[in-house]
Amino acid sequence: MDETLTNGLRSSPARIAVSFGRILRGLGLEVPVSRVTSFIEALGLLGLHERDSVYWAGRATLISDPEEVGAYNRAFEVFWEQKRPSGIEVELPPISVSLAVDTEDGTGDIPDASDDHAGPTLQLRYSPTETLREKDFAECSDRELDELRRLMSGLRFASSLRPSRRRLPSKYQTRTPDMRRTLRSALAMGGEPIVRKFLQKDRRPRRLVLLIDVSGSMEPYARALIRFAHATVVGRTRVEAFAIGTRLTRITRELSSRDPDAALRAASQAVNDWSGGTRLGATLREFNDLWGLRGMARGAIVVFLSDGWDRGEPEMLGEQMQRLHRVSHRQVWVNPLKHTPGYAPLARGMAAALPHTDDFIEGHSFESLERLAEAVSA
């Protein structure tokens, strides 16, 4: 690449791209800020070392009309190769680039411009939310986990419905007549049942049961999943939450607090085997004996949030999963390791539970938990 172009490497790609955009505008080309931003991103990926890469990155992002190619070529020679063709006067005022972080209410945290800067300022906005949505919980800092808590509090869980034994008055004709209302209406008509009334089946929200693995292998994900469970308990009716490890602990009452921090502290204090071992088969048998088969799991959606690592016997886990599947409506297994490239459910516990699982989905990021909320609400 030419030495004149190499000298530009001492400046940041953002400053260089903004200055080049001003040259194009001086030639009468329409170059909006969105195209300059795309050019900055392209330079960040390709670098400034190859002339052809820089040329085609700018040509692909900054112009769209083939008739503008000639003006673009002249501007490229002037700016990047320091050539001086006749008819083009170049004046490059100093340009500063500032970054503003988009916040939830649409405003931005805009840094103050320096007082000794006389040139124009290009403000580039970005939002960390989109990146955070896809980030693995295990890689999040404490500050990012706090931000995820705010995002999880905004999740909306629509309750899936199930038929009930109760009957409600219906405005339409059904197979079930409402004899009481029909006879009462007939009394006003001299005993003639001119207007017939009907009943329809009532539909009630289906219960949701969350079984959250808090063992040592789930430590990078357990606290984020507990925050998700808190948002579920607060934002949805008929939810039960349990922590599973070496024992079974019901934490529904602890997570019912509106204060997320207080709910997390109460749940941590209630769970004695946090970051301990894993006995999925034994804890699931305890759930079936004490809670599940007695009515809590009947017709419910049961969600397991676990990586499937189990120190117990896999046969017991498979037997209890099959036992629970007979009474539940659906069984969903959320595994944070599923997104790992090359992952296969080869762990003994996961292999034993998978044949009795209706849905097997990821659970490593906020985006995957959004898909879980959609699956539960379906």
C-alpha positions in Angstrom: 0.0 0.0 0.0 1.2 3.6 -0.6 3.2 5.3 2.1 0.7 8.2 2.1 -2.1 5.9 3.0 0.0 4.1 5.6 0.5 7.3 7.4 -3.2 7.5 8.1 -2.9 4.5 10.3 -1.8 6.8 13.1 -5.5 8.1 13.3 -8.4 6.0 14.4 -10.7 4.4 11.7 -13.6 6.5 13.0 -11.8 9.8 12.5 -10.5 8.8 9.1 -13.9 7.6 7.9 -15.7 10.8 9.1 -13.1 13.0 7.3 -13.4 11.0 4.1 -17.2 11.4 4.3 -16.8 15.2 4.4 -14.7 15.0 1.2 -17.5 13.1 -0.5 -20.1 15.6 0.7 -17.9 18.4 -0.6 -18.2 16.9 -4.1 -22.0 16.9 -3.9 -22.6 13.3 -2.9 -25.2 12.4 -0.4 -23.5 10.5 2.4 -25.7 10.1 5.5 -24.3 9.3 8.9 -25.6 5.7 8.7 -23.3 5.0 5.7 -20.3 6.5 7.5 -21.1 4.3 10.5 -21.2 1.2 8.2 -17.8 2.3 6.7 -16.4 2.6 10.3 -17.5 -0.9 11.0 -16.0 -2.2 7.8 -12.7 -0.5 8.5 -12.7 -2.1 12.0 -13.0 -5.5 10.4 -10.7 -5.1 7.4 -8.1 -2.7 8.8 -6.2 0.0 6.9 -3.3 -2.0 5.6 -4.6 -3.0 2.2 -5.5 -0.3 -0.4 -8.0 -2.5 -2.3 -9.8 -3.5 1.0 -10.2 0.2 2.0 -11.3 1.2 -1.5 -14.0 -1.5 -1.9 -15.2 -1.1 1.7 -15.9 2.6 1.1 -17.4 2.0 -2.3 -19.7 -0.6 -1.0 -20.9 1.4 2.0 -20.7 5.1 1.1 -22.2 5.3 -2.4 -25.1 3.6 -4.1 -25.4 5.2 -7.5 -23.1 4.0 -10.3 -22.8 7.6 -11.6 -21.1 8.5 -8.3 -18.1 6.1 -8.9 -16.1 8.7 -10.8 -16.4 11.3 -8.0 -15.7 8.7 -5.4 -12.5 7.6 -7.3 -11.2 11.2 -7.4 -12.0 11.8 -3.7 -10.2 8.5 -2.9 -7.1 9.6 -4.7 -7.2 13.0 -3.0 -7.8 11.7 0.6 -6.0 8.4 0.7 -3.2 8.8 -1.8 -2.6 12.5 -1.4 -3.0 13.3 -5.1 -4.2 16.8 -6.1 -6.3 16.7 -9.3 -7.5 20.1 -10.5 -10.9 21.3 -9.5 -10.8 19.9 -6.0 -9.8 21.9 -2.9 -9.4 19.9 0.3 -9.7 21.4 3.7 -9.8 19.0 6.6 -11.0 20.6 9.9 -10.3 18.7 13.0 -13.2 16.3 13.8 -13.9 14.7 17.1 -15.9 11.5 17.5 -18.0 10.9 20.6 -19.9 7.9 21.7 -23.3 8.0 23.4 -24.9 5.0 25.1 -28.6 4.5 24.4 -30.6 4.0 27.5 -34.0 2.5 28.2 -36.0 5.7 27.9 -34.4 6.6 24.5 -32.0 9.2 25.7 -28.3 8.8 25.6 -25.4 9.4 28.0 -23.6 12.0 25.9 -20.1 13.0 27.0 -19.3 16.7 27.0 -17.2 17.9 24.1 -13.9 19.4 24.9 -13.8 23.2 25.1 -10.6 23.5 23.1 -12.0 21.7 20.1 -13.2 24.0 17.3 -14.2 21.5 14.7 -17.5 19.6 14.3 -18.3 16.6 16.4 -19.8 13.4 15.1 -21.8 11.5 17.7 -22.0 7.7 17.3 -24.7 5.9 19.4 -24.6 2.4 20.5 -26.6 0.2 22.8 -25.1 -2.6 25.0 -28.5 -4.3 25.3 -28.4 -6.3 22.1 -24.9 -7.6 22.9 -25.9 -8.5 26.5 -29.0 -10.4 25.2 -26.7 -13.0 23.5 -23.9 -13.1 26.1 -23.3 -16.2 28.0 -24.3 -16.0 31.7 -20.9 -17.5 32.7 -19.1 -14.6 31.0 -21.2 -11.8 32.6 -19.8 -9.5 35.2 -21.7 -8.5 38.4 -22.8 -5.3 36.7 -24.0 -7.1 33.6 -26.0 -9.5 35.8 -27.7 -6.6 37.4 -28.6 -5.3 34.0 -29.9 -8.7 33.1 -32.1 -8.6 36.2 -33.7 -5.5 34.8 -34.3 -7.1 31.5 -35.7 -10.2 33.1 -38.1 -8.1 35.1 -39.6 -7.0 31.8 -40.4 -10.5 30.6 -44.1 -11.2 30.1 -45.4 -14.7 30.6 -48.8 -15.5 29.0 -50.4 -18.4 30.8 -51.3 -21.4 28.7 -54.8 -22.6 29.4 -56.2 -26.0 30.2 -59.9 -27.2 30.2 -61.6 -27.1 33.6 -64.4 -29.1 35.0 -66.3 -26.0 35.7 -69.0 -24.7 33.3 -69.7 -21.1 32.4 -72.7 -19.5 30.7 -72.1 -19.4 27.0 -73.4 -16.8 24.4 -73.4 -19.5 21.7 -75.1 -22.8 21.2 -73.1 -25.7 22.5 -73.7 -29.4 23.3 -74.4 -28.7 27.0 -77.7 -27.0 27.8 -78.0 -24.8 30.8 -81.3 -26.2 32.3 -81.4 -23.8 35.3 -81.1 -20.6 33.2 -83.4 -22.0 30.5 -86.2 -22.8 33.0 -85.8 -19.4 34.7 -86.2 -17.7 31.3 -89.2 -19.9 30.5 -91.1 -18.7 33.6 -91.1 -15.2 32.2 -92.7 -16.6 28.9 -95.5 -18.5 30.5 -93.6 -21.7 30.8 -92.5 -21.9 27.2 -88.7 -22.4 26.7 -88.5 -20.0 23.8 -84.9 -18.9 24.7 -82.6 -21.7 25.4 -79.4 -21.2 27.4 -76.1 -23.2 27.1 -72.9 -23.8 29.0 -69.3 -23.9 27.9 -66.2 -25.4 29.5 -64.1 -23.0 31.6 -60.4 -22.7 30.9 -57.9 -22.1 33.7 -54.2 -21.2 33.6 -51.9 -24.2 33.5 -49.5 -24.6 36.4 -45.8 -24.1 35.7 -43.2 -25.9 37.8 -39.5 -24.9 37.8 -36.9 -27.3 39.0 -33.6 -25.3 39.1 -30.2 -27.1 39.5 -28.0 -25.3 42.0 -25.2 -27.7 42.1 -21.5 -26.8 41.7 -21.4 -27.5 38.0 -24.3 -25.0 37.5 -22.7 -22.3 39.6 -22.0 -19.9 36.6 -25.6 -20.1 35.6 -27.6 -20.7 38.8 -27.9 -17.1 40.0 -29.1 -15.9 36.6 -31.6 -18.7 36.4 -32.8 -17.9 39.9 -33.4 -14.4 38.8 -35.4 -15.8 35.8 -37.4 -17.9 38.2 -38.1 -14.8 40.3 -39.4 -12.9 37.3 -41.6 -15.9 36.4 -43.1 -16.2 39.9 -43.8 -12.5 40.1 -45.1 -12.1 36.6 -47.2 -15.3 36.2 -49.9 -17.0 38.1 -49.8 -20.6 39.4 -46.0 -21.0 39.4 -44.0 -23.3 41.7 -40.2 -23.1 42.0 -37.8 -25.7 43.5 -34.1 -25.9 43.9 -32.5 -29.3 43.3 -29.0 -30.5 44.2 -28.4 -33.1 46.8 -31.9 -32.3 48.2 -35.1 -30.7 47.2 -36.0 -27.2 48.5 -39.2 -25.3 47.7 -38.4 -21.6 47.1 -41.7 -20.3 45.8 -42.4 -18.2 48.9 -38.9 -16.8 48.9 -39.1 -15.7 45.3 -42.6 -14.1 45.7 -41.0 -10.9 47.0 -41.2 -7.9 44.6 -37.7 -6.9 45.5 -35.3 -9.0 43.3 -32.3 -8.7 45.7 -34.4 -9.6 48.7 -35.8 -12.6 46.9 -32.4 -13.8 45.8 -31.0 -13.5 49.3 -34.0 -15.3 50.8 -33.6 -18.1 48.2 -29.9 -18.5 48.9 -30.5 -18.7 52.6 -33.2 -21.3 52.2 -31.1 -23.6 50.0 -28.5 -25.4 52.2 -26.9 -27.4 49.4 -26.1 -24.5 47.1 -23.0 -25.3 44.9 -22.9 -28.8 46.2 -23.3 -32.2 44.6 -26.1 -33.4 42.3 -28.5 -36.2 42.8 -31.2 -35.6 40.2 -32.8 -39.0 40.5 -33.2 -38.9 44.2 -34.5 -35.3 44.3 -36.9 -35.9 41.5 -38.2 -39.0 43.4 -38.7 -36.8 46.4 -40.6 -34.2 44.3 -42.9 -36.9 42.9 -43.6 -38.4 46.3 -44.2 -35.2 48.2 -45.5 -32.7 45.6 -45.8 -33.9 42.0 -48.1 -36.9 41.9 -50.3 -35.4 44.6 -51.6 -32.8 42.3 -48.9 -30.1 41.7 -47.6 -31.7 38.5 -50.9 -33.0 37.2 -51.5 -31.2 33.9 -48.6 -28.8 34.5 -45.7 -27.7 32.5 -42.5 -28.9 34.2 -39.3 -27.1 33.3 -35.9 -28.5 34.3 -33.0 -26.0 34.3 -29.9 -28.2 34.6 -26.8 -29.3 32.7 -27.7 -33.0 33.3 -24.6 -33.9 35.4 -25.7 -36.4 38.0 -23.8 -38.4 40.6 -26.7 -40.7 41.2 -27.9 -43.7 39.3 -29.1 -42.7 35.8 -31.7 -45.5 35.9 -33.4 -43.8 38.8 -33.5 -40.5 37.0 -35.0 -42.1 33.9 -37.6 -43.9 36.0 -38.7 -40.8 37.8 -38.8 -38.8 34.6 -41.1 -41.3 33.1 -43.2 -41.4 36.2 -43.6 -37.6 36.1 -44.3 -37.6 32.4 -47.4 -39.7 32.9 -49.1 -36.9 34.9 -47.6 -33.7 33.5 -48.7 -31.9 30.4 -45.2 -31.2 29.0 -41.6 -31.6 30.2 -39.1 -29.0 29.1 -35.3 -29.4 29.7 -33.2 -26.3 29.6 -29.5 -27.0 29.4 -27.0 -24.1 29.4 -24.3 -26.2 27.7 -26.4 -27.0 24.7 -25.1 -24.0 22.8 -21.5 -25.2 23.0 -20.1 -26.2 19.6 -20.0 -29.9 19.3 -22.2 -30.5 22.3 -23.9 -33.9 22.6 -26.1 -35.1 25.5 -23.7 -37.8 26.6 -23.8 -37.2 30.3 -25.4 -40.1 32.0 -28.2 -38.0 33.6 -28.9 -36.1 30.5 -29.0 -39.2 28.3 -31.4 -40.9 30.8 -33.8 -37.9 30.9 -33.9 -37.0 27.3 -36.2 -39.8 26.1 -38.9 -38.4 28.5 -38.4 -34.7 27.5 -40.8 -33.0 25.1 -38.5 -29.9 24.5 -34.8 -29.7 24.8 -33.6 -26.0 24.5 -30.7 -23.8 25.4 -30.5 -21.7 28.6 -27.2 -19.9 28.6 -28.3 -16.3 27.7 -31.2 -13.9 28.1 -32.2 -14.5 24.5 -32.5 -18.3 25.1 -34.7 -17.6 28.2 -36.9 -15.4 26.0 -37.5 -18.4 23.8 -38.2 -20.5 26.9 -40.9 -18.0 27.9 -42.4 -18.2 24.5 -42.4 -22.0 24.6 -44.0 -22.0 28.1 -46.7 -19.6 27.0 -47.5 -21.5 23.8 
